[in-house]
Structures are given as structure tokens and as C-alpha cells.
Amino acid sequence: MKNVYLAIILIIPVSLSAQKRVDLDRFNFKVQFRSLPDIRLDSAYRTYNVTVSNTKLMEPFMKGLEPEHTVNLEGWRKLPSEGHIQVSIKLQDLLPESVSVKERTVNVTNKSGAITRTNTLYYQEVVYTFAATANITDHKGAHIMDQVLADRGFKQVYTGPEFSVRGLAESYFVINAASVTKDLYRNCVNKAMHYLNRRITDNFGFGEVTVNDNMWVVGSKKHPEYEEYRKVFKILNEVLFSMSANVPIDGAREKLAPVISYFDKIKNDYPSTKKHDRKIRYASYFNLAVLYYYLDDPEMMMKEANGLVLNDFHTSIGKSFQETAMRLKNQFQRTNINTRHFSINTNSFRGPNENTDTVVK
């Protein structure tokens, strides 16, 4: 998922005197926003349909599975047919490549811990492969992309139950081939659909994303900023906690104005090049950069990231923030959307061949 985990957070050693000491504690919070698509399609495209084909050999194992019903492109409306884009899935055979018997020895001990005998247990290992692909086109027949869902280069291993008699282990897969293959095949199909859901939502969808992140708060009770930090973080937590992917963040910046002003003030109140001052300024630049990220403001995030670099305290984090701010800016430009907080009513979308009165408002 798309996250502001932009940097390796380090616990900063403090070697200053008690009078100049500033400890920074992590302030953990949770926030929600909407993901934006990596691939830009026609903005009118907001419906899709799914078809699935499989082989005759695997057909008996498909009963009741219906993988097309599990495919979900977040932020789009799913139609039975004739959507703006068509997701065509091809499921291939599950093929055993090798079958072998393995063994495991188990020592049996008495009350004193001495080994009295050794038992040998036998089990089968079946190496198998599965393949599946998805082809995505639009309703005009234009090719959009191909997606590999499972590849035969990935060798999977089934381990059978253990037996004390080698012959029972050797015959287990042959006797139970149908039921074992059914379970393995259905598991492979479900994994492929789960992977497809992630890929198409990343590429074309508008998913709801909830992330855990952190800022820095002064942890030294004797520090003059200790109490004020807690006051502004109370405001900060309330605003961030109330953010939703489905609700615009209009007004959030105004509510956070005292927080932003305070962090800007800290940068001016501690202007020296001494470690204590650079460290507390670091917290302000860091917190503001993260805050602007969730306020969907890559320009201001870049400004704070630049300040982090110039502050010369963990400059690598500042550089990482610069990259994230640029990615967010490019994402807004690519999608022609400048926020990650907006509601979506999928029932209002209609397919290219649907009449308006067939759509639920």
C-alpha cells in the first residue's frame, strides 16, 4: 500500500547536558486517505466487468468457486457485462511435477530423558505449478495491459500427512489425487484473484487506505516546550483522527493553523547550530512535512523536506521526504486530481451501453 513511511526512523542519542537536553518520543497516529491510480485512463471510464475461463481438466474443481465474483476494482462499479473495461482471466491447469517420499525421525525418551527408541515417519512431497493471466481491454477493444497472476516458474510444494508405514505414504497422493488437487487448485485461484484485486486497484482504482504513522514529540518533562507540545498534539490528533477517505479535508488546514504556527515558531526560537537546537528544529521540520503530506500539499511538504536537509540533522530523512513530495506531486498531475479525500458513489456510474434510468442514484 501507498504510505508516508518515507524514511528509516532512528532513535536519536542525546549527549547534551540536562539543561540543554531534548528527548524526542514517537507520537503514533492513524490516518485515512484514498489511493489514486497509477495508470491514467479515460476519466469517463468507471465501470468494469469480469470473465473467467478455465481448462476442461480443472472444470470439475470450479463448482461453487465463481472467482469472477471475488474480483473487486475499488472505486468502480461492477457490471455483469459491457463495462468500460473488460478483465478477462485465464486459469490454467494445476500440474504436479514430481512426487517423492520424505522421512522424519522422532526420538522417544523415558522419564530420565534417555532415548529408548527411534521412530521413522514417512510423508509425500508433491511439487506442482499453476498459471493464470488477466488481459484488460476497454469496451472499444483497445488493449490496456496484461497481468501475470501466477507463473509456472514458481514451484509450490504440497506436504502430505505422516505415516509410520512407507507404503501408506507412497500411495496417499494417488488415492487422494482428486480431493488434494481440488483443494490446491482452489487455493491457487483464490490467491490469484487476491493478487489481481491489488494490482487493478493500484493501477486503476480509488481504494480506501488506513495507515499508521508517527511524528516527534518532546519527551523531556523539564524541557520548556514539553507542555506546549502536548497542547498542539492534542489538536493534531483530533484532526488527523477525523480524516476520512470519503470526506473532503476542507477546513482541516484552518483547524491545524495553531499547530503549524507553533512548529514554525520553534524553528525561529531555536536558531543556533548547536545539536540541541538542530534536534528540536528537526522535529518541527519532520512533523510539518508529514502533516503537509496528509493535507495533500506536496509543495509545502517539499519546503519542509528542504529545511530538514539544510538543518543538517538526519539529512537522509529530508531527502527521502523530498522524493515522497515529488511522487505525490506527480501523482496529482498524472491523475488530474489534487486531493486524496473525496466521496465516491459507484451506483451513479453507468456503463457505455447503459441507459441513464437504469442507474441507481
Buried (B, 14 or more C-beta within 10 A) or exposed (E): EBEBBBBEEEEBEBEEEEEEBBBBBEBEBEBBBBBBBBEEBEEEBBBBBBEBEBEEEBEEBBEEBEBBEBBBBBBBBBBEEEBBBBBBBBBBBBEBEEBEBEEEEEEEEEEEEEEEEEEEBBBBBBBBBBBBBBBBBBBEEEEBBEBEBBEEEEEBEBEBEBBEEBEBBBEBBEEBEEEBBBEBBBBBBEBBBEBBBEBBBBBBBBBBBEBEBBBBBBBBEEBEBBEBBEEBBEBBBEBBEEBBBEEEBEEBBEBBEEBBEBBBEBBEBBEEEEBBBBBBBBBBBBBBBBBBBBBBBBEBBBBBBBBBBEBEBBEEBBBBBBEBBBEBBEBBEEBEBEBBBBEBEBEEBBBBEBEEEEBEE
